[in-house]
């Protein structure tokens, strides 16, 4: 019985760690800038270049690269290809947040051993679909962590969870 609580505690810790270290949010436009038409053309060319790279790497995931810092996008795509090769198609940020929140809630309750094992299996599956966020985190500074926490709250609120 003590082992179960230890495993629950560790899983809860890693679930919180996942949420804390996940990458960018969905639907966050607070950092948008207004560009002139010349800059739009440059951005379109950069987007075309990134889409070509995404196609050449045969990336399956429908990931919005607008949420990735422009100076890290190529590296992100290369890492995404490696992650997909090992774990398959990756889910978007908000899907990962909502699924992990659900797992954390289940683990915080007193559930029978059979259900506990099912939750662990589900957690492993979700973990595989969310590797892109676990592996490629850019949230290191206090400011980035705060922004990230706000994005997580926004995802959970949009899903009607908090």
C-alpha positions in Angstrom: 0.0 0.0 0.0 2.9 2.4 0.8 4.4 1.7 -2.7 1.1 2.8 -4.2 1.3 6.1 -2.4 4.9 6.5 -3.4 4.1 5.9 -7.0 1.1 8.2 -6.8 3.3 10.9 -5.3 6.0 10.5 -8.0 3.4 10.5 -10.8 1.8 13.6 -9.4 5.2 15.3 -9.1 6.1 14.4 -12.8 2.6 15.5 -13.9 3.1 18.9 -12.3 6.6 19.0 -13.7 5.2 18.3 -17.1 2.8 21.2 -16.8 5.5 23.5 -15.4 8.0 22.6 -18.1 5.8 22.3 -21.2 6.5 24.6 -24.0 4.2 27.1 -25.6 0.5 27.6 -25.3 -2.3 27.5 -27.8 -4.2 30.5 -28.8 -2.0 33.0 -27.1 -1.7 36.2 -29.2 -0.4 38.5 -26.4 3.0 38.6 -28.1 1.8 39.6 -31.6 3.4 42.5 -33.2 2.3 44.7 -36.0 4.5 44.4 -39.1 4.7 46.5 -42.2 4.0 44.9 -45.6 7.7 44.3 -46.3 8.0 42.4 -43.0 4.9 40.4 -43.9 6.6 39.2 -47.1 9.8 38.3 -45.2 7.6 36.4 -42.7 5.7 34.6 -45.4 9.0 33.5 -47.0 10.2 32.2 -43.6 7.0 30.4 -43.1 7.2 28.8 -46.5 10.8 27.8 -45.7 9.7 26.2 -42.4 6.8 24.4 -44.1 9.2 23.0 -46.7 11.5 21.9 -43.9 8.5 20.3 -42.0 7.6 18.5 -45.2 11.1 17.3 -45.9 11.4 15.9 -42.3 8.0 14.2 -42.8 6.6 15.6 -39.6 3.0 14.3 -38.9 2.0 16.5 -36.0 -0.1 19.6 -36.7 1.9 21.9 -34.5 1.5 25.7 -34.7 5.1 27.0 -35.2 3.9 30.5 -34.3 4.1 29.4 -30.7 7.8 28.6 -31.0 10.4 31.3 -30.7 11.6 32.1 -34.3 15.2 31.5 -33.4 14.4 28.0 -32.3 12.0 26.9 -35.0 14.4 24.9 -37.2 15.9 23.1 -34.2 12.4 22.5 -32.9 11.4 20.8 -36.2 14.5 18.7 -36.3 13.8 17.5 -32.7 10.1 17.0 -33.5 11.1 14.6 -36.3 13.3 12.6 -34.0 10.5 12.5 -31.3 7.9 11.4 -33.8 10.2 8.7 -35.1 10.3 7.2 -31.7 6.9 8.1 -30.2 4.6 8.9 -33.1 2.5 11.9 -33.8 2.5 14.5 -31.0 -0.5 16.3 -29.5 -0.8 20.1 -29.2 0.0 21.9 -26.0 -3.6 22.4 -24.7 -4.5 18.7 -25.4 -1.5 17.7 -23.4 -2.4 20.0 -20.5 -6.0 18.9 -20.3 -5.1 15.1 -20.5 -2.4 15.5 -17.8 -4.7 17.5 -15.6 -7.3 14.7 -15.8 -4.6 12.1 -14.9 -3.4 14.2 -12.0 -7.0 14.4 -10.7 -7.5 10.7 -11.0 -4.2 10.0 -9.1 -5.1 12.4 -6.3 -8.2 10.3 -5.5 -8.3 7.0 -3.6 -9.0 4.5 -6.4 -9.0 0.7 -6.5 -5.8 -1.0 -7.7 -7.3 -2.1 -11.0 -8.3 1.5 -11.8 -4.9 2.7 -10.6 -3.2 0.5 -13.1 -5.4 1.8 -15.9 -4.6 5.4 -15.0 -0.9 4.5 -15.1 -1.3 2.9 -18.6 -3.1 6.0 -19.7 -0.4 8.2 -18.3 2.3 6.4 -20.3 0.2 6.8 -23.5 -0.3 10.5 -22.9 3.4 10.9 -22.0 4.3 9.4 -25.4 1.9 11.8 -27.2 3.3 14.9 -25.3 7.1 14.2 -25.6 7.6 17.3 -27.7 6.7 19.5 -24.8 8.6 17.5 -22.2 11.8 17.4 -24.3 11.8 20.8 -25.9 11.1 23.2 -23.1 12.3 26.8 -23.4 10.7 27.9 -20.1 13.8 28.6 -18.0 13.7 32.2 -16.8 11.2 33.3 -14.1 9.5 35.5 -16.7 9.1 32.6 -19.1 7.8 30.4 -16.3 5.2 33.0 -15.3 4.1 33.4 -18.9 3.9 29.6 -19.2 1.8 29.3 -16.1 -0.7 31.8 -17.5 -0.9 29.9 -20.8 -1.6 26.7 -18.9 -4.3 28.4 -16.9 -5.8 29.7 -20.2 -5.9 26.2 -21.6 -7.6 24.7 -18.6 -10.1 27.6 -18.5 -10.9 27.1 -22.2 -11.5 23.4 -21.5 -13.9 24.4 -18.6 -11.6 22.8 -16.0 -10.6 25.9 -14.0 
